[in-house]
Amino acid sequence: MERSTGILDVLKPSTRYESPRIQLNPSKLEANFKAKKLISEENLLNLIKSLEIQLQRLDIYVKFDTNCEDPCSRLLQVVKSCVDQLVEVKEKLNLNSFISTPSEAEKRTSNELKHTAEKLQLANKQLKHYERLLQKKEKMIIEREKNLAKEQANMEKSKEQLEVTKARLENIERHGVHIENHILNHQNSDNLKNLALRITSEQENLEKQKETLQKQAMILEETMEKLEKEKHEQLEILEENKKLFENIESQNQDIQETRKFIESQKSEILEIKTNNERLLETVAKERNNLKAEEEKLMRQKMELDSKIVMFNHEKNESSKQISDIEVEKMKLLQEKDLVQQIKQKLNEEREMLKQEYMSLEDIKEQMATQSQLELSSRESLLSQKEEELEKTIVELKIQIEAYNQQIFEKENEFKSKEEIMQEKEQKIKICLANMKLVEMSLIESKNQCLEIQNNLIPEIESYMEMFQQIISECNKLKNELEEILQNVNIYGKIPDMDADVMLESTLKDNEPKDRNQYRDSNEHMIHELTSELQEKISICEAREEEINLKNIENMRTADLLKKAWNEYEEKRKDFELEVQQEREKLKKNFFQLENSLKMVKEKEQEVLSLRTELVEKEKLLRVWEEDIKKRAKAV
């Protein structure tokens, strides 16, 4: 190394030491070396030796030919051989590199996943927009229902006012009849004139009151007709309310009982509402669990897709390796043919040498005493070398046959493994189909849960609002009845007891009918509402059972998929280990073949050197023959 650094110091002004990866231009080197003709041969030899030592770090068998006389041409040959050796090492590294680059399939799958994620985001946005529109429509419907309820209340108030006016007219007519009877009974008294005047004045007042009341009644009837024309669809409900709310002075107890019953039902409904809220919470939890399971399944699906891609990539690599093995096999066959050709050439040259020896038998007889020993020694050496060559060729044949058998066995193993991998691919496809079915079932359960959330819960809330409205209407009716009773007490004070007795009898006759009708109607409404709620609850329970069964089935399928996935991973690891072992074996065989080929090349060089020695000996023999001929002529 010290010598090489000294030589490089001599070459500093014109040359530069570069890394082995940089490609050297021979023309530039020639130009640089032309400028340095004063370099001595010793320095050049030292530089060549140092370069040879450095290159032997990469390959032990590197040797330079320094047969040229010109030092520049020597250096050029050295540099060219260095570059060739580095290129060979680089090609070997490129051949033996097993680094895998990301495939186009993985890029496509990543792009498809991004595209699907964008589609899901757009779908979620559209769903949120539709939900907002539905909420707005629900608010509009609730406002319309409130307006209709207000209009119904106004109609009921106007009807109550008409009933009050009719009751007043009936009371006045009864009072007039009572007065007329009283007049007929007291005709013989002395105060008939005063009574007649009073009666006439009272009759006039009564007629005036009748006229005013009739006018009010006509106005109210006109307004009622207008309202009935506008609200013709609600006549049946108003008639039922008329029947229910006529003469209800003594229905406070029934109202209280119904109120208690409604409160009990309200408590039951609240309990049902709490249960429904719990059910909703459980459904929400199940939805979250289903979402988590869906995410897990999607992740597992992604992992399966990635592993399938990796499997395909490994399959391609194995096919590439098989093709490389076939190429190496072809190279070995070519080398075998070359060895056979070399052997044939050696045999031909041997025959040529024998023929030459046969032509020179006369001379050999004369020179037998001098050259027999040398020729016998040389022939023994040649025979030994030939035997060694034959042994090496036989060994190479045995190695090649063994290597071919190993390759054939490995090809069969690869085929069997490919069949196993195809079976595994089919199993994975079946698992993916099952996963898709599980996804479809999960989506169906999700849609059914959404239907329950969007349909049942709003209906239950609407029933709760109906119950609250019924309670508020009952309270209003109670207050109105109290007001009606107060008005009856104020306007119904008649001097004689007969009218009061008649009113009480009529009210008592009408009381039980109204009570029975009100009770029947309320009980019928409550029974219908409770039956509907029970049906909805039974539907919810049945749906919950179905969801639980589907969840159990999904868990089972998930467990089966996990087991299949674990088995697949174990088999894949075993296959990877086998492939690695086979690669190592192939590398070892490849290195052994390279070493054997290098040995063959060395022996070929030795044979060539022996051939050159034989040629030199032939030249010497010819010289001796010429000398003998000259001596014979001289004699």
C-alpha positions in Angstrom: 0.0 0.0 0.0 2.9 2.4 0.7 4.3 1.8 -2.8 1.0 2.5 -4.4 0.5 5.7 -2.6 4.0 6.9 -3.7 3.1 6.1 -7.3 -0.1 8.0 -7.0 1.8 11.0 -5.7 3.9 10.9 -8.9 0.6 10.9 -11.0 -1.1 13.8 -9.0 -0.9 16.7 -11.5 -2.7 14.8 -14.3 -4.8 11.9 -12.8 -7.2 11.5 -10.0 -8.2 8.5 -7.9 -11.9 7.7 -8.4 -14.3 5.2 -6.9 -14.8 1.8 -8.6 -18.4 2.7 -9.5 -17.4 5.5 -11.8 -16.9 4.4 -15.4 -13.5 5.3 -16.8 -13.0 6.6 -20.4 -10.0 4.8 -22.1 -9.4 7.7 -24.5 -8.9 10.2 -21.6 -6.6 7.7 -19.9 -4.5 7.4 -23.1 -4.2 11.2 -23.3 -3.1 11.4 -19.7 -0.6 8.6 -20.1 0.9 10.1 -23.2 1.9 13.1 -21.1 3.6 10.8 -18.6 6.1 8.8 -20.7 8.9 9.4 -18.2 7.4 7.0 -15.6 9.8 4.1 -14.9 8.9 0.5 -15.3 9.5 -0.3 -11.7 6.8 2.3 -10.6 4.4 0.8 -13.2 5.0 -2.7 -11.9 4.5 -1.5 -8.3 1.2 0.2 -9.3 0.0 -2.8 -11.2 0.7 -5.0 -8.2 -1.0 -2.7 -5.8 -4.1 -2.6 -8.1 -4.0 -6.4 -8.3 -3.9 -6.6 -4.5 -6.8 -4.2 -4.2 -8.9 -6.1 -6.8 -8.1 -9.4 -5.1 -10.1 -8.1 -2.2 -13.2 -8.5 -4.4 -12.1 -11.6 -6.3 -9.1 -13.9 -5.2 -8.5 -15.2 -8.8 -7.8 -11.8 -10.4 -4.5 -11.6 -12.3 -3.2 -9.1 -14.8 -1.3 -9.9 -18.1 1.8 -7.6 -18.4 3.1 -8.9 -21.7 3.1 -5.5 -23.4 6.3 -3.6 -23.7 4.9 -0.1 -23.7 4.1 1.1 -20.1 1.1 3.1 -21.2 -0.5 0.1 -22.9 0.2 -1.9 -19.8 -1.6 0.6 -17.6 -4.5 0.7 -20.1 -4.8 -3.1 -20.0 -4.7 -3.0 -16.2 -7.4 -0.3 -16.0 -9.6 -2.2 -18.6 -9.3 -5.4 -16.6 -10.2 -3.6 -13.4 -13.2 -2.1 -15.0 -14.3 -5.5 -16.4 -13.9 -7.1 -13.0 -15.9 -4.3 -11.3 -18.7 -4.7 -14.0 -18.8 -8.4 -13.4 -19.1 -7.9 -9.6 -21.8 -5.3 -10.2 -23.8 -7.7 -12.5 -23.5 -10.4 -9.8 -24.8 -8.1 -7.2 -27.7 -7.2 -9.5 -28.4 -10.9 -10.1 -28.3 -11.9 -6.5 -30.4 -8.9 -5.2 -33.7 -10.1 -3.9 -35.0 -6.7 -2.9 -38.7 -6.4 -3.8 -40.1 -3.0 -5.0 -43.6 -1.9 -4.5 -45.8 -3.5 -7.1 -48.4 -1.7 -9.2 -51.2 -3.8 -7.7 -50.5 -2.3 -4.2 -50.6 1.2 -5.7 -53.9 0.3 -7.4 -55.4 -1.1 -4.2 -54.3 2.1 -2.3 -55.9 4.3 -5.0 -59.1 2.2 -4.9 -59.2 2.5 -1.1 -58.8 6.2 -1.3 -61.6 6.4 -3.9 -63.9 4.3 -1.8 -63.2 6.4 1.3 -64.1 9.6 -0.7 -67.3 7.9 -1.8 -68.2 7.0 1.8 -67.6 10.6 2.9 -69.9 11.9 0.1 -72.6 9.3 1.0 -72.4 10.3 4.7 -72.8 14.0 3.7 -75.9 13.2 1.6 -77.4 11.1 4.4 -76.9 14.0 6.8 -78.5 16.4 4.3 -81.5 14.0 4.0 -81.8 13.8 7.8 -81.9 17.6 8.1 -84.7 17.8 5.4 -86.7 15.1 7.3 -86.3 17.0 10.6 -87.6 20.2 8.9 -90.6 18.3 7.4 -91.4 16.8 10.9 -91.3 20.3 12.4 -93.7 21.6 9.7 -96.1 18.6 10.4 -96.0 19.3 14.2 -96.8 23.0 13.6 -99.8 22.1 11.4 -101.1 19.7 14.0 -100.8 22.4 16.6 -102.8 24.9 14.4 -105.5 22.3 13.9 -105.7 21.7 17.6 -106.1 25.4 18.2 -108.9 25.6 15.6 -110.7 22.7 17.2 -110.5 24.4 20.6 -112.0 27.6 19.2 -114.9 25.6 17.6 -115.6 23.9 21.0 -115.7 27.3 22.7 -118.2 28.6 20.2 -120.3 25.5 20.6 -120.3 25.9 24.4 -121.4 29.5 24.0 -124.4 28.3 21.8 -125.3 25.7 24.4 -125.3 28.3 27.2 -127.5 30.6 25.1 -129.9 27.7 24.4 -130.1 26.9 28.1 -130.9 30.5 28.9 -133.7 30.6 26.4 -135.2 27.3 27.8 -135.0 28.7 31.4 -136.7 31.9 30.3 -139.5 30.0 28.5 -140.1 27.9 31.6 -140.1 30.9 33.8 -142.8 32.5 31.5 -145.0 29.3 31.6 -144.7 29.3 35.4 -145.8 32.9 35.6 -148.8 32.3 33.3 -149.9 29.3 35.5 -149.5 31.5 38.5 -151.7 34.2 36.9 -154.4 31.6 36.1 -154.4 30.4 39.7 -154.8 34.0 41.0 -157.5 35.4 38.7 -160.0 36.0 41.6 -157.7 38.2 43.6 -158.0 41.9 44.0 -154.6 42.7 42.6 -155.4 41.3 39.1 -154.8 44.7 37.4 -151.4 45.2 39.0 -150.5 41.6 38.1 -151.7 42.1 34.6 -149.5 45.2 34.2 -146.6 43.5 35.7 -147.2 40.5 33.5 -147.4 42.7 30.4 -144.2 44.6 31.3 -142.4 41.3 32.1 -143.7 39.8 28.8 -142.4 42.8 26.9 -139.0 42.5 28.6 -139.0 38.8 27.9 -139.8 39.4 24.3 -137.1 41.9 24.0 -134.6 39.5 25.6 -135.9 36.8 23.3 -135.3 39.0 20.3 -131.8 39.9 21.4 -131.0 36.3 22.2 -132.5 35.1 18.9 -130.3 37.7 17.1 -127.2 36.5 18.9 -128.3 32.9 18.2 -128.7 33.7 14.4 -125.3 35.4 14.4 -123.7 32.4 16.1 -125.5 30.0 13.8 -124.2 31.9 10.8 -120.6 31.7 12.2 -121.1 28.1 13.0 -122.3 27.4 9.4 -119.2 29.1 8.1 -117.0 27.2 10.4 -118.7 23.9 9.5 -118.2 24.7 5.8 -114.5 25.4 6.3 -114.1 22.4 8.7 -116.4 19.8 7.1 -113.7 17.1 7.5 -113.9 17.5 11.4 -117.7 17.3 11.8 -117.7 13.8 13.1 -115.2 14.6 15.8 -117.2 17.8 16.8 -120.5 15.8 17.0 -118.8 13.2 19.3 -117.5 16.1 21.4 -121.1 17.5 21.5 -122.5 14.2 22.7 -119.7 13.9 25.3 -119.8 17.4 26.7 -123.7 18.0 26.9 -124.9 18.5 30.5 -121.8 17.3 32.4 -122.4 19.0 35.7 -121.9 16.0 37.9 -119.0 14.3 36.0 -116.2 15.7 38.1 -115.7 12.4 39.9 -115.5 10.5 36.6 -113.0 13.1 35.4 -111.0 12.6 38.5 -111.1 8.8 38.1 -110.1 9.1 34.5 -107.4 11.5 35.5 -106.1 9.0 38.0 -106.3 6.3 35.4 -104.5 8.5 32.9 -101.8 9.3 35.4 -101.3 5.6 36.1 -101.1 5.1 32.3 -98.8 8.0 32.1 -96.5 6.4 34.7 -96.7 3.1 32.7 -95.9 5.0 29.5 -93.0 6.7 31.2 -91.8 3.3 32.2 -92.2 2.1 28.7 -90.4 5.2 27.5 -87.5 4.5 29.9 -87.4 0.9 28.7 -87.4 2.2 25.1 -84.6 4.6 26.0 -82.7 1.7 27.5 -83.4 -0.3 24.4 -82.2 2.6 22.3 -79.1 2.8 24.3 -78.5 -0.9 23.9 -79.3 -0.6 20.2 -76.8 2.4 20.0 -74.2 0.3 21.8 -74.9 -2.6 19.5 -74.6 -0.2 16.6 -71.2 1.0 17.9 -70.2 -2.6 18.4 -71.3 -3.4 14.9 -69.4 -0.5 13.5 -66.3 -1.6 15.4 -66.8 -5.1 14.1 -67.3 -3.7 10.6 -64.0 -1.7 11.0 -62.3 -4.9 12.2 -63.6 -6.9 9.3 -62.6 -4.1 6.9 -59.1 -4.1 8.4 -58.9 -7.9 8.2 -60.1 -7.7 4.6 -57.4 -5.1 3.8 -54.8 -7.3 5.5 -56.1 -10.3 3.4 -55.8 -8.2 0.2 -52.3 -7.1 1.1 -51.3 -10.6 1.9 -52.8 -11.9 -1.3 -50.7 -9.2 -3.1 -47.6 -10.3 -1.2 -48.4 -13.9 -2.0 -48.7 -13.1 -5.7 -45.4 -11.1 -5.5 -43.7 -14.1 -3.9 -45.2 -16.4 -6.5 -43.7 -14.1 -9.2 -40.4 -14.1 -7.5 -40.4 -17.9 -7.2 -41.2 -18.1 -11.0 -38.4 -15.7 -11.6 -36.1 -17.9 -9.5 -37.2 -21.0 -11.5 -36.5 -19.1 -14.7 -33.0 -18.1 -13.3 -32.4 -21.7 -12.4 -33.3 -22.8 -15.9 -31.0 -20.2 -17.3 -28.2 -21.5 -15.0 -29.0 -25.0 -16.1 -28.6 -23.9 -19.8 -25.3 -22.2 -18.9 -24.1 -25.4 -17.2 -25.1 -27.4 -20.3 -23.2 -24.9 -22.5 -20.2 -25.2 -20.3 -20.4 -28.9 -20.4 -20.4 -28.7 -24.2 -17.4 -26.5 -24.1 -15.6 -28.9 -21.8 -16.4 -31.7 -24.2 -15.2 -29.6 -27.2 -11.9 -28.9 -25.3 -11.5 -32.6 -24.6 -12.1 -33.4 -28.3 -9.5 -30.7 -29.2 -7.0 -32.2 -26.7 -7.6 -35.7 -28.2 -7.1 -34.3 -31.7 -3.9 -32.5 -30.7 -2.7 -35.7 -29.0 -3.3 -37.6 -32.2 -1.5 -34.9 -34.1 1.4 -35.1 -31.7 1.4 -38.9 -32.1 1.5 -38.6 -35.8 4.3 -36.1 -35.6 6.1 -38.5 -33.3 5.6 -41.3 -35.8 7.1 -39.2 -38.6 10.1 -38.5 -36.4 10.7 -42.1 -35.3 13.9 -42.4 -37.3 15.3 -39.3 -35.6 14.0 -40.5 -32.3 15.9 -43.8 -32.7 19.1 -41.9 -33.3 18.3 -39.6 -30.3 16.6 -42.3 -28.2 19.5 -42.4 -25.7 19.1 -38.7 -25.1 15.4 -38.0 -25.2 13.6 -41.3 -24.1 13.9 -40.4 -20.5 12.6 -36.9 -21.0 9.7 -38.0 -23.3 8.7 -40.8 -20.9 8.7 -38.3 -18.0 6.7 -35.8 -20.1 4.3 -38.6 -21.2 3.8 -39.7 -17.7 3.1 -36.1 -16.7 0.7 -35.8 -19.6 -1.0 -39.0 -18.7 -1.3 -37.9 -15.1 -2.8 -34.6 -16.2 -5.2 -36.3 -18.6 -6.3 -38.6 -15.9 -6.8 -35.7 -13.5 -8.7 -33.9 -16.3 -10.8 -37.0 -16.9 -11.4 -37.3 -13.1 -12.5 -33.7 -12.9 -14.7 -34.0 -15.9 -16.3 -37.1 -14.4 -16.8 -35.3 -11.1 -18.3 -32.3 -13.0 -20.6 -34.7 -14.8 -21.7 -36.3 -11.5 -22.2 -32.8 -10.0 -24.1 -31.7 -13.0 -26.3 -34.8 -12.9 -26.9 -34.4 -9.2 -27.6 -30.7 -9.7 -30.0 -31.6 -12.5 -31.7 -34.1 -10.2 -31.9 -31.5 -7.5 -33.4 -29.0 -9.9 -35.9 -31.5 -11.1 -36.9 -32.4 -7.6 -37.2 -28.7 -6.7 -39.3 -28.1 -9.8 -41.6 -30.8 -8.6 -41.7 -29.3 -5.2 -42.4 -25.9 -6.6 -45.3 -27.4 -8.7 -46.7 -29.1 -5.6 -46.4 -25.9 -3.6 -48.0 -23.9 -6.4 -50.9 -26.3 -6.3 -51.1 -26.0 -2.5 -51.0 -22.2 -2.9 -53.8 -22.3 -5.5 -55.9 -24.3 -3.0 -55.2 -21.8 -0.4 -56.2 -19.0 -2.8 -59.5 -20.7 -3.4 -60.0 -21.1 0.4 -59.2 -17.4 0.8 -61.7 -16.5 -1.9 -64.3 -18.6 -0.1 -63.4 -16.7 3.1 -63.8 -13.4 1.3 -67.2 -14.4 0.0 -68.2 -15.3 3.5 -66.9 -12.0 4.7 -69.0 -10.2 2.1 -72.1 -12.2 3.2 -71.3 -11.1 6.8 -71.0 -7.5 5.7 -74.3 -7.8 3.9 -76.0 -9.2 7.0 -74.4 -6.4 9.1 -75.7 -3.8 6.7 -79.2 -5.3 6.8 -79.1 -5.3 10.6 -77.9 -1.7 10.6 -80.7 -0.7 8.2 -83.2 -2.4 10.4 -81.9 -0.6 13.5 -82.1 2.7 11.6 -85.7 1.8 10.7 -86.5 1.1 14.4 -84.9 4.4 15.4 -86.6 6.4 12.7 -90.1 4.8 12.9 -90.9 3.3 16.3 -89.3 5.9 18.5 -91.1 8.9 16.8 -94.4 7.0 17.1 -93.9 6.4 20.8 -93.0 10.1 21.2 -96.2 11.0 19.3 -98.3 8.8 21.6 -96.7 10.5 24.6 -97.6 13.8 23.1 -101.2 12.6 22.5 -101.5 11.5 26.2 -100.2 14.9 27.3 -102.7 16.6 25.1 -105.6 14.4 26.4 -104.6 15.3 30.0 -104.4 19.0 29.2 -107.8 18.8 27.5 -109.3 17.0 30.5 -108.0 19.8 32.7 -109.4 22.4 30.4 -112.8 20.6 30.4 -112.7 20.5 34.2 -112.2 24.2 34.4 -114.9 24.9 31.8 -117.3 22.7 33.7 -116.6 24.6 36.9 -117.3 27.8 35.0 -120.5 26.4 33.6 -121.7 25.3 37.1 -121.0 28.8 38.4 -123.0 30.3 35.5 -125.9 27.9 36.1 -125.9 28.9 39.8 -125.9 32.5 38.9 -128.5 32.5 36.1 -130.7 29.6 37.3 -132.1 31.2 40.5 -136.0 30.9 40.0 -138.4 32.0 42.8 -140.4 28.9 42.8 -139.0 25.4 43.5 -140.8 23.7 40.6 -138.4 24.9 37.9 -135.4 23.9 40.0 -136.9 20.4 40.5 -137.5 20.0 36.8 -133.9 21.1 35.9 -132.4 18.7 38.5 -134.6 15.8 37.2 -133.6 16.5 33.6 -129.9 16.7 34.6 -130.2 13.5 36.6 -131.8 11.7 33.6 -128.9 12.8 31.3 -126.0 12.1 33.7 -125.7 8.3 33.5 -125.8 8.3 29.7 -123.1 10.9 29.4 -120.9 9.2 32.0 -121.2 5.8 30.2 -120.5 7.4 26.8 -117.4 9.2 28.1 -116.1 6.2 30.0 -116.6 3.9 26.9 -114.9 6.3 24.6 -111.9 6.9 26.9 -111.5 3.2 27.6 -111.7 2.4 23.9 -109.0 5.0 23.1 -106.7 3.9 25.9 -107.2 0.2 25.0 -106.2 0.9 21.4 -103.2 2.9 22.4 -102.0 0.2 24.8 -102.5 -2.5 22.3 -100.5 -0.6 19.7 -97.7 0.0 22.2 -97.7 -3.6 23.1 -97.5 -4.6 19.5 -94.6 -2.2 18.9 -92.8 -3.5 22.0 -93.2 -7.1 20.8 -91.9 -6.1 17.4 -88.9 -4.5 19.1 -88.2 -7.5 21.2 -88.4 -9.9 18.2 -86.1 -7.6 16.3 -83.7 -7.6 19.2 -83.7 -11.4 19.3 -83.0 -11.5 15.6 -80.1 -9.0 16.0 -78.7 -11.0 18.9 -78.8 -14.2 16.7 -77.1 -12.4 13.8 -74.4 -11.1 16.2 -73.8 -14.6 17.5 -73.5 -15.9 13.9 -71.2 -13.0 13.0 -69.0 -13.8 16.0 -68.9 -17.5 14.9 -67.9 -16.6 11.4 -65.3 -14.1 12.7 -63.8 -16.8 14.9 -63.7 -19.2 11.9 -62.0 -16.6 9.8 -59.5 -15.9 12.5 -58.6 -19.6 12.8 -58.3 -19.9 9.0 -56.1 -16.7 8.9 -53.8 -18.1 11.7 -53.5 -21.4 9.8 -52.7 -19.5 6.6 -50.1 -17.4 8.3 -48.4 -20.5 9.8 -48.3 -22.2 6.5 -47.0 -19.1 4.8 -44.2 -18.8 7.3 -43.3 -22.4 6.8 -43.3 -21.9 3.0 -41.1 -18.8 3.4 -38.6 -20.7 5.5 -38.5 -23.5 2.9 -38.0 -21.0 0.1 -35.1 -19.3 2.0 -33.5 -22.7 2.7 -33.8 -23.6 -1.0 -32.3 -20.2 -2.0 -29.4 -20.8 0.3 -28.9 -24.3 -1.2 -29.0 -22.8 -4.7 -26.4 -20.2 -3.7 -24.1 -22.8 -2.3 -24.5 -25.0 -5.4 -23.8 -21.9 -7.6 -20.7 -21.1 -5.7 -19.5 -24.7 -5.9 -20.1 -24.7 -9.7 -18.1 -21.4 -10.0 -15.2 -22.9 -8.1 -15.3 -26.1 -10.1 -15.3 -24.0 -13.4 -12.4 -22.0 -12.1 -10.5 -25.2 -11.4 -11.2 -26.4 -14.9 -9.9 -23.1 -16.3 -6.7 -23.4 -14.3 -6.2 -27.0 -15.5 -6.8 -25.8 -19.1 -4.1 -23.2 -18.6 -1.8 -25.9 -17.3 -2.5 -28.0 -20.4 -1.8 -25.1 -22.6 1.5 -24.5 -20.8 2.4 -28.2 -21.3 1.5 -27.8 -25.0 3.8 -24.8 -25.3 6.6 -26.8 -23.7 6.0 -29.6 -26.1 6.1 -27.2 -29.0 9.5 -25.9 -27.7 10.8 -29.4 -27.5 9.7 -30.1 -31.0 11.6 -27.0 -32.1 14.7 -28.2 -30.3 14.3 -31.6 -32.0 14.1 -30.0 -35.4 17.2 -27.9 -34.6 19.0 -31.1 -33.5 17.9 -32.8 -36.7 19.2 -29.9 -38.8 22.5 -30.1 -36.9 22.7 -33.8 -37.5 22.0 -33.4 -41.2 24.7 -30.7 -41.5 27.2 -32.9 -39.7 26.3 -35.8 -41.9 26.8 -33.6 -45.0 30.1 -32.4 -43.7 31.2 -36.0 -43.1 
